[in-house]
Amino acid sequence: PSWSSPLPSPSSLSLPRRAARARTAAGKQRRRRGGGDRARTGGREVLEERDVVVKVSAAGVNRADTVQHQGRYPAPPSASPYSGLECSGTILAFGPNVVVLAGQLLSVPEGVSLTDAAGLPEDVARLLK
C-alpha cells in the first residue's frame, strides 16, 4: 500500500484498543459478507482503504474495562464490542486512505517497553484532566 504520511512504517505505537479492534471486527464482518476473501489473495488479507493491521504486543486492563464487563458502564454506541481501551504493538500494514487523529496513536517513548506502553494512554489521559 502507498503511504504519504511522515510516520515510518512499521512503527511501534500505543493506541486505544478499541481503535485496533474496531477495524478487526469490521474486517470479520466484510469476510462474512463475501469481501476480503483470502483464497483470492494467496492467503493474504486485502486491506480496505482505511484498514490498519496492528501486531498487538500487550493490552492493558483498567477500571473502565472491569465496570463495563460488569454491565455498570455502557460503551458508546459506536464502540467496538470487544473489551479493552488500550494496547501497544507494531503497525504491520495499512490501507491507502488511513487517517488517524493525533490523539489516537502515541509513539512509544524511548526506553519504554511495549508491555509498559500498553498502559500509557488511559493513565496519561487521566493525568491530563
Secondary structure, DSSP 8 states (H G I E B T S, - for coil): ----SSS-SS-EEEE-HHHHHHHHHHHHHHHHTT-S-GGGGTT-----TT-EEEEEEEE---HHHHHHHTTSS---TTS-SS--S-EEEEEEEE-TT----GGG-EE--TT--HHHHTTHHHHHHHHH-
